[in-house]
Amino acid sequence: MIYNEKIISMNNDLLDHQHKELFEISKKLSLMNQYHVGTKELKIVLRELLIMINRHFSDEEAFMRKIEYPYINHHTRIHRKIILEIEEIIISEAKFVNIMTEKLNLVVQDFIFKHTAKE
């Protein structure tokens, strides 16, 4: 999948850059599916994903407050749901790296392209 800034732009440089970073993490997860990765490598990428997505959601919510986005409460609940979904995948698929990375990749891709485009 190719990252297209025009499709998912929020007209905010910081948030747009973070979307690109999340897309790059998603690509790493996808590549991990193709290669046998060690636990150490996987933990690094999972940590990177969790830090980046939490930072992004925090920055996005601050931006929404600044522009007085009327549906911020609903949007914040969606963010929490995405984080819980990611955590659930990490816990439930801990023994199956290929399944875990595939599911996480799908969640991140879905977030970047569908969630961003809708809101």
VMD Tcl script that builds the backbone (N, CA, C; Angstrom):
set m [mol new atoms 357]
animate dup $m
set s [atomselect $m all]
$s set {name element resname resid chain x y z} {
  {N N MET 1 A 0.842 -1.173 0.000}
  {CA C MET 1 A 0.000 0.000 0.000}
  {C C MET 1 A 0.890 1.239 0.000}
  {N N ILE 2 A 0.480 2.241 -0.737}
  {CA C ILE 2 A 1.261 3.463 -0.863}
  {C C ILE 2 A 0.608 4.561 -0.036}
  {N N TYR 3 A 1.430 5.270 0.697}
  {CA C TYR 3 A 0.948 6.383 1.513}
  {C C TYR 3 A 0.644 7.560 0.601}
  {N N ASN 4 A -0.530 8.145 0.729}
  {CA C ASN 4 A -0.912 9.284 -0.084}
  {C C ASN 4 A -1.322 10.426 0.839}
  {N N GLU 5 A -0.438 11.424 0.964}
  {CA C GLU 5 A -0.675 12.532 1.887}
  {C C GLU 5 A -1.936 13.317 1.552}
  {N N LYS 6 A -2.254 13.425 0.264}
  {CA C LYS 6 A -3.411 14.225 -0.141}
  {C C LYS 6 A -4.713 13.596 0.331}
  {N N ILE 7 A -4.762 12.285 0.343}
  {CA C ILE 7 A -5.985 11.591 0.742}
  {C C ILE 7 A -6.242 11.735 2.237}
  {N N ILE 8 A -5.199 11.671 3.040}
  {CA C ILE 8 A -5.408 11.644 4.489}
  {C C ILE 8 A -4.951 12.915 5.196}
  {N N SER 9 A -4.734 13.980 4.464}
  {CA C SER 9 A -4.280 15.220 5.077}
  {C C SER 9 A -5.357 15.823 5.968}
  {N N MET 10 A -4.910 16.294 7.120}
  {CA C MET 10 A -5.802 17.009 8.031}
  {C C MET 10 A -5.484 18.500 8.003}
  {N N ASN 11 A -4.614 18.889 7.080}
  {CA C ASN 11 A -4.160 20.278 6.970}
  {C C ASN 11 A -3.517 20.759 8.269}
  {N N ASN 12 A -2.800 19.848 8.905}
  {CA C ASN 12 A -2.047 20.143 10.115}
  {C C ASN 12 A -0.737 19.381 9.977}
  {N N ASP 13 A 0.363 20.122 9.856}
  {CA C ASP 13 A 1.659 19.493 9.570}
  {C C ASP 13 A 2.042 18.424 10.587}
  {N N LEU 14 A 1.847 18.712 11.871}
  {CA C LEU 14 A 2.223 17.748 12.907}
  {C C LEU 14 A 1.417 16.459 12.768}
  {N N LEU 15 A 0.104 16.584 12.668}
  {CA C LEU 15 A -0.751 15.397 12.579}
  {C C LEU 15 A -0.510 14.637 11.283}
  {N N ASP 16 A -0.321 15.364 10.189}
  {CA C ASP 16 A -0.047 14.703 8.911}
  {C C ASP 16 A 1.276 13.941 8.966}
  {N N HIS 17 A 2.276 14.536 9.614}
  {CA C HIS 17 A 3.572 13.855 9.764}
  {C C HIS 17 A 3.414 12.598 10.633}
  {N N GLN 18 A 2.622 12.697 11.674}
  {CA C GLN 18 A 2.395 11.540 12.540}
  {C C GLN 18 A 1.665 10.427 11.794}
  {N N HIS 19 A 0.724 10.790 10.925}
  {CA C HIS 19 A 0.053 9.763 10.116}
  {C C HIS 19 A 1.075 9.035 9.254}
  {N N LYS 20 A 2.002 9.790 8.707}
  {CA C LYS 20 A 3.044 9.176 7.876}
  {C C LYS 20 A 3.920 8.246 8.725}
  {N N GLU 21 A 4.267 8.674 9.933}
  {CA C GLU 21 A 5.063 7.828 10.831}
  {C C GLU 21 A 4.311 6.544 11.184}
  {N N LEU 22 A 3.019 6.669 11.460}
  {CA C LEU 22 A 2.212 5.483 11.767}
  {C C LEU 22 A 2.135 4.554 10.563}
  {N N PHE 23 A 2.069 5.126 9.382}
  {CA C PHE 23 A 2.067 4.318 8.168}
  {C C PHE 23 A 3.384 3.547 8.051}
  {N N GLU 24 A 4.501 4.193 8.374}
  {CA C GLU 24 A 5.811 3.530 8.325}
  {C C GLU 24 A 5.878 2.391 9.343}
  {N N ILE 25 A 5.319 2.591 10.512}
  {CA C ILE 25 A 5.269 1.517 11.511}
  {C C ILE 25 A 4.423 0.369 10.981}
  {N N SER 26 A 3.328 0.701 10.328}
  {CA C SER 26 A 2.466 -0.315 9.725}
  {C C SER 26 A 3.238 -1.129 8.687}
  {N N LYS 27 A 4.067 -0.456 7.906}
  {CA C LYS 27 A 4.893 -1.171 6.921}
  {C C LYS 27 A 5.865 -2.119 7.617}
  {N N LYS 28 A 6.435 -1.684 8.734}
  {CA C LYS 28 A 7.332 -2.561 9.497}
  {C C LYS 28 A 6.589 -3.813 9.953}
  {N N LEU 29 A 5.368 -3.623 10.445}
  {CA C LEU 29 A 4.567 -4.771 10.884}
  {C C LEU 29 A 4.303 -5.717 9.729}
  {N N SER 30 A 4.011 -5.157 8.579}
  {CA C SER 30 A 3.759 -5.969 7.390}
  {C C SER 30 A 5.002 -6.765 6.997}
  {N N LEU 31 A 6.156 -6.124 7.047}
  {CA C LEU 31 A 7.409 -6.813 6.714}
  {C C LEU 31 A 7.731 -7.908 7.726}
  {N N MET 32 A 7.367 -7.693 8.970}
  {CA C MET 32 A 7.610 -8.705 9.998}
  {C C MET 32 A 6.832 -9.976 9.693}
  {N N ASN 33 A 5.740 -9.831 8.998}
  {CA C ASN 33 A 4.943 -10.984 8.593}
  {C C ASN 33 A 5.680 -11.831 7.569}
  {N N GLN 34 A 6.533 -11.205 6.781}
  {CA C GLN 34 A 7.240 -11.904 5.713}
  {C C GLN 34 A 8.535 -12.557 6.186}
  {N N TYR 35 A 9.051 -12.109 7.306}
  {CA C TYR 35 A 10.327 -12.612 7.810}
  {C C TYR 35 A 10.143 -13.169 9.216}
  {N N HIS 36 A 11.031 -14.026 9.583}
  {CA C HIS 36 A 11.010 -14.542 10.951}
  {C C HIS 36 A 11.695 -13.513 11.843}
  {N N VAL 37 A 10.918 -12.875 12.669}
  {CA C VAL 37 A 11.474 -11.844 13.533}
  {C C VAL 37 A 11.575 -12.364 14.955}
  {N N GLY 38 A 12.562 -11.857 15.635}
  {CA C GLY 38 A 12.733 -12.237 17.030}
  {C C GLY 38 A 11.849 -11.404 17.934}
  {N N THR 39 A 11.697 -11.876 19.146}
  {CA C THR 39 A 10.880 -11.183 20.133}
  {C C THR 39 A 11.406 -9.777 20.389}
  {N N LYS 40 A 12.721 -9.648 20.400}
  {CA C LYS 40 A 13.331 -8.345 20.666}
  {C C LYS 40 A 12.927 -7.331 19.596}
  {N N GLU 41 A 13.019 -7.723 18.323}
  {CA C GLU 41 A 12.624 -6.822 17.226}
  {C C GLU 41 A 11.151 -6.458 17.326}
  {N N LEU 42 A 10.338 -7.453 17.600}
  {CA C LEU 42 A 8.900 -7.235 17.697}
  {C C LEU 42 A 8.577 -6.268 18.832}
  {N N LYS 43 A 9.192 -6.456 19.982}
  {CA C LYS 43 A 8.936 -5.581 21.126}
  {C C LYS 43 A 9.288 -4.133 20.808}
  {N N ILE 44 A 10.361 -3.934 20.064}
  {CA C ILE 44 A 10.773 -2.575 19.687}
  {C C ILE 44 A 9.694 -1.903 18.839}
  {N N VAL 45 A 9.174 -2.632 17.857}
  {CA C VAL 45 A 8.154 -2.063 16.970}
  {C C VAL 45 A 6.831 -1.876 17.712}
  {N N LEU 46 A 6.469 -2.811 18.576}
  {CA C LEU 46 A 5.237 -2.664 19.358}
  {C C LEU 46 A 5.318 -1.448 20.277}
  {N N ARG 47 A 6.461 -1.274 20.891}
  {CA C ARG 47 A 6.663 -0.105 21.758}
  {C C ARG 47 A 6.554 1.172 20.932}
  {N N GLU 48 A 7.201 1.174 19.772}
  {CA C GLU 48 A 7.151 2.326 18.872}
  {C C GLU 48 A 5.699 2.634 18.469}
  {N N LEU 49 A 4.943 1.600 18.150}
  {CA C LEU 49 A 3.544 1.771 17.765}
  {C C LEU 49 A 2.729 2.380 18.907}
  {N N LEU 50 A 2.839 1.809 20.100}
  {CA C LEU 50 A 2.046 2.291 21.231}
  {C C LEU 50 A 2.406 3.722 21.617}
  {N N ILE 51 A 3.687 4.036 21.610}
  {CA C ILE 51 A 4.113 5.403 21.931}
  {C C ILE 51 A 3.589 6.376 20.881}
  {N N MET 52 A 3.767 6.022 19.606}
  {CA C MET 52 A 3.369 6.927 18.529}
  {C C MET 52 A 1.863 7.127 18.492}
  {N N ILE 53 A 1.104 6.061 18.647}
  {CA C ILE 53 A -0.354 6.202 18.545}
  {C C ILE 53 A -0.907 6.994 19.727}
  {N N ASN 54 A -0.354 6.791 20.919}
  {CA C ASN 54 A -0.790 7.581 22.076}
  {C C ASN 54 A -0.414 9.051 21.912}
  {N N ARG 55 A 0.794 9.315 21.429}
  {CA C ARG 55 A 1.228 10.694 21.186}
  {C C ARG 55 A 0.325 11.346 20.137}
  {N N HIS 56 A 0.061 10.589 19.068}
  {CA C HIS 56 A -0.766 11.135 17.992}
  {C C HIS 56 A -2.171 11.463 18.491}
  {N N PHE 57 A -2.777 10.537 19.217}
  {CA C PHE 57 A -4.131 10.787 19.708}
  {C C PHE 57 A -4.156 11.991 20.648}
  {N N SER 58 A -3.166 12.114 21.494}
  {CA C SER 58 A -3.083 13.251 22.405}
  {C C SER 58 A -2.966 14.560 21.621}
  {N N ASP 59 A -2.082 14.586 20.624}
  {CA C ASP 59 A -1.904 15.789 19.802}
  {C C ASP 59 A -3.157 16.099 18.992}
  {N N GLU 60 A -3.795 15.060 18.471}
  {CA C GLU 60 A -4.998 15.267 17.673}
  {C C GLU 60 A -6.139 15.812 18.540}
  {N N GLU 61 A -6.268 15.290 19.741}
  {CA C GLU 61 A -7.317 15.773 20.640}
  {C C GLU 61 A -7.054 17.218 21.064}
  {N N ALA 62 A -5.790 17.579 21.259}
  {CA C ALA 62 A -5.443 18.974 21.573}
  {C C ALA 62 A -5.801 19.883 20.396}
  {N N PHE 63 A -5.515 19.426 19.190}
  {CA C PHE 63 A -5.863 20.180 17.983}
  {C C PHE 63 A -7.381 20.355 17.887}
  {N N MET 64 A -8.115 19.300 18.179}
  {CA C MET 64 A -9.582 19.366 18.116}
  {C C MET 64 A -10.140 20.357 19.138}
  {N N ARG 65 A -9.550 20.369 20.338}
  {CA C ARG 65 A -9.993 21.342 21.342}
  {C C ARG 65 A -9.710 22.764 20.857}
  {N N LYS 66 A -8.551 22.944 20.248}
  {CA C LYS 66 A -8.158 24.267 19.753}
  {C C LYS 66 A -9.132 24.782 18.698}
  {N N ILE 67 A -9.558 23.917 17.795}
  {CA C ILE 67 A -10.476 24.349 16.728}
  {C C ILE 67 A -11.941 24.184 17.138}
  {N N GLU 68 A -12.144 23.779 18.400}
  {CA C GLU 68 A -13.482 23.566 18.949}
  {C C GLU 68 A -14.293 22.582 18.101}
  {N N TYR 69 A -13.667 21.452 17.827}
  {CA C TYR 69 A -14.320 20.391 17.062}
  {C C TYR 69 A -15.546 19.915 17.840}
  {N N PRO 70 A -16.730 19.962 17.236}
  {CA C PRO 70 A -17.958 19.683 17.987}
  {C C PRO 70 A -18.141 18.229 18.434}
  {N N TYR 71 A -17.457 17.298 17.795}
  {CA C TYR 71 A -17.647 15.878 18.123}
  {C C TYR 71 A -16.427 15.279 18.822}
  {N N ILE 72 A -15.715 16.108 19.562}
  {CA C ILE 72 A -14.467 15.650 20.189}
  {C C ILE 72 A -14.703 14.492 21.163}
  {N N ASN 73 A -15.790 14.515 21.913}
  {CA C ASN 73 A -16.037 13.428 22.875}
  {C C ASN 73 A -16.207 12.094 22.159}
  {N N HIS 74 A -16.961 12.102 21.094}
  {CA C HIS 74 A -17.152 10.886 20.296}
  {C C HIS 74 A -15.817 10.434 19.697}
  {N N HIS 75 A -15.071 11.381 19.177}
  {CA C HIS 75 A -13.792 11.070 18.541}
  {C C HIS 75 A -12.799 10.498 19.562}
  {N N THR 76 A -12.799 11.058 20.758}
  {CA C THR 76 A -11.924 10.563 21.826}
  {C C THR 76 A -12.283 9.126 22.195}
  {N N ARG 77 A -13.570 8.810 22.215}
  {CA C ARG 77 A -13.991 7.425 22.497}
  {C C ARG 77 A -13.492 6.477 21.404}
  {N N ILE 78 A -13.503 6.933 20.165}
  {CA C ILE 78 A -12.973 6.119 19.062}
  {C C ILE 78 A -11.486 5.864 19.276}
  {N N HIS 79 A -10.760 6.901 19.695}
  {CA C HIS 79 A -9.328 6.734 19.972}
  {C C HIS 79 A -9.108 5.669 21.043}
  {N N ARG 80 A -9.871 5.732 22.124}
  {CA C ARG 80 A -9.719 4.753 23.206}
  {C C ARG 80 A -10.041 3.346 22.710}
  {N N LYS 81 A -11.056 3.243 21.876}
  {CA C LYS 81 A -11.434 1.940 21.326}
  {C C LYS 81 A -10.300 1.365 20.468}
  {N N ILE 82 A -9.649 2.205 19.674}
  {CA C ILE 82 A -8.532 1.752 18.835}
  {C C ILE 82 A -7.380 1.269 19.714}
  {N N ILE 83 A -7.064 2.024 20.758}
  {CA C ILE 83 A -5.975 1.625 21.665}
  {C C ILE 83 A -6.307 0.298 22.347}
  {N N LEU 84 A -7.537 0.150 22.813}
  {CA C LEU 84 A -7.942 -1.114 23.442}
  {C C LEU 84 A -7.869 -2.273 22.451}
  {N N GLU 85 A -8.249 -2.027 21.213}
  {CA C GLU 85 A -8.177 -3.069 20.186}
  {C C GLU 85 A -6.726 -3.496 19.945}
  {N N ILE 86 A -5.826 -2.527 19.881}
  {CA C ILE 86 A -4.405 -2.835 19.694}
  {C C ILE 86 A -3.878 -3.637 20.882}
  {N N GLU 87 A -4.195 -3.201 22.092}
  {CA C GLU 87 A -3.738 -3.916 23.285}
  {C C GLU 87 A -4.297 -5.335 23.332}
  {N N GLU 88 A -5.555 -5.503 22.967}
  {CA C GLU 88 A -6.181 -6.828 22.952}
  {C C GLU 88 A -5.481 -7.748 21.952}
  {N N ILE 89 A -5.137 -7.239 20.795}
  {CA C ILE 89 A -4.428 -8.047 19.793}
  {C C ILE 89 A -3.072 -8.474 20.338}
  {N N ILE 90 A -2.358 -7.549 20.948}
  {CA C ILE 90 A -1.031 -7.863 21.492}
  {C C ILE 90 A -1.136 -8.960 22.552}
  {N N ILE 91 A -2.131 -8.872 23.407}
  {CA C ILE 91 A -2.307 -9.870 24.469}
  {C C ILE 91 A -2.786 -11.207 23.908}
  {N N SER 92 A -3.816 -11.174 23.082}
  {CA C SER 92 A -4.434 -12.425 22.620}
  {C C SER 92 A -3.595 -13.183 21.599}
  {N N GLU 93 A -2.773 -12.475 20.857}
  {CA C GLU 93 A -1.979 -13.133 19.813}
  {C C GLU 93 A -0.489 -13.168 20.145}
  {N N ALA 94 A -0.149 -13.037 21.410}
  {CA C ALA 94 A 1.255 -12.967 21.824}
  {C C ALA 94 A 2.088 -14.150 21.336}
  {N N LYS 95 A 1.484 -15.318 21.229}
  {CA C LYS 95 A 2.232 -16.511 20.816}
  {C C LYS 95 A 2.273 -16.692 19.301}
  {N N PHE 96 A 1.505 -15.894 18.586}
  {CA C PHE 96 A 1.405 -16.048 17.133}
  {C C PHE 96 A 1.809 -14.741 16.451}
  {N N VAL 97 A 3.111 -14.564 16.284}
  {CA C VAL 97 A 3.658 -13.308 15.778}
  {C C VAL 97 A 3.060 -12.930 14.429}
  {N N ASN 98 A 2.936 -13.883 13.516}
  {CA C ASN 98 A 2.401 -13.563 12.189}
  {C C ASN 98 A 0.975 -13.037 12.271}
  {N N ILE 99 A 0.158 -13.687 13.075}
  {CA C ILE 99 A -1.234 -13.246 13.219}
  {C C ILE 99 A -1.275 -11.876 13.895}
  {N N MET 100 A -0.463 -11.703 14.935}
  {CA C MET 100 A -0.434 -10.434 15.648}
  {C C MET 100 A -0.034 -9.289 14.724}
  {N N THR 101 A 1.062 -9.464 13.993}
  {CA C THR 101 A 1.531 -8.377 13.133}
  {C C THR 101 A 0.537 -8.086 12.018}
  {N N GLU 102 A -0.094 -9.122 11.493}
  {CA C GLU 102 A -1.091 -8.920 10.435}
  {C C GLU 102 A -2.296 -8.141 10.965}
  {N N LYS 103 A -2.794 -8.539 12.120}
  {CA C LYS 103 A -3.954 -7.853 12.707}
  {C C LYS 103 A -3.616 -6.407 13.079}
  {N N LEU 104 A -2.444 -6.200 13.673}
  {CA C LEU 104 A -2.042 -4.842 14.042}
  {C C LEU 104 A -1.888 -3.969 12.804}
  {N N ASN 105 A -1.294 -4.531 11.769}
  {CA C ASN 105 A -1.141 -3.795 10.519}
  {C C ASN 105 A -2.508 -3.358 9.993}
  {N N LEU 106 A -3.476 -4.259 10.024}
  {CA C LEU 106 A -4.825 -3.928 9.540}
  {C C LEU 106 A -5.479 -2.830 10.381}
  {N N VAL 107 A -5.318 -2.893 11.689}
  {CA C VAL 107 A -5.900 -1.869 12.563}
  {C C VAL 107 A -5.275 -0.507 12.266}
  {N N VAL 108 A -3.956 -0.468 12.135}
  {CA C VAL 108 A -3.275 0.802 11.871}
  {C C VAL 108 A -3.671 1.346 10.502}
  {N N GLN 109 A -3.691 0.483 9.487}
  {CA C GLN 109 A -4.099 0.922 8.146}
  {C C GLN 109 A -5.530 1.452 8.174}
  {N N ASP 110 A -6.405 0.722 8.843}
  {CA C ASP 110 A -7.802 1.137 8.940}
  {C C ASP 110 A -7.903 2.494 9.625}
  {N N PHE 111 A -7.156 2.653 10.713}
  {CA C PHE 111 A -7.157 3.930 11.428}
  {C C PHE 111 A -6.698 5.056 10.516}
  {N N ILE 112 A -5.576 4.868 9.848}
  {CA C ILE 112 A -5.012 5.935 9.027}
  {C C ILE 112 A -5.950 6.318 7.892}
  {N N PHE 113 A -6.453 5.337 7.183}
  {CA C PHE 113 A -7.211 5.642 5.978}
  {C C PHE 113 A -8.701 5.861 6.209}
  {N N LYS 114 A -9.340 5.013 6.987}
  {CA C LYS 114 A -10.790 5.148 7.167}
  {C C LYS 114 A -11.147 6.170 8.238}
  {N N HIS 115 A -10.572 6.025 9.405}
  {CA C HIS 115 A -10.880 6.907 10.530}
  {C C HIS 115 A -10.543 8.355 10.189}
  {N N THR 116 A -9.372 8.580 9.613}
  {CA C THR 116 A -8.942 9.930 9.279}
  {C C THR 116 A -9.817 10.533 8.194}
  {N N ALA 117 A -10.168 9.744 7.204}
  {CA C ALA 117 A -10.985 10.251 6.101}
  {C C ALA 117 A -12.393 10.614 6.558}
  {N N LYS 118 A -12.939 9.861 7.516}
  {CA C LYS 118 A -14.304 10.105 7.998}
  {C C LYS 118 A -14.403 11.369 8.835}
  {N N GLU 119 A -13.401 11.601 9.671}
  {CA C GLU 119 A -13.503 12.679 10.664}
  {C C GLU 119 A -13.015 13.963 10.135}
}
mol reanalyze $m
mol bondsrecalc $m
mol representation Tube
mol addrep $m
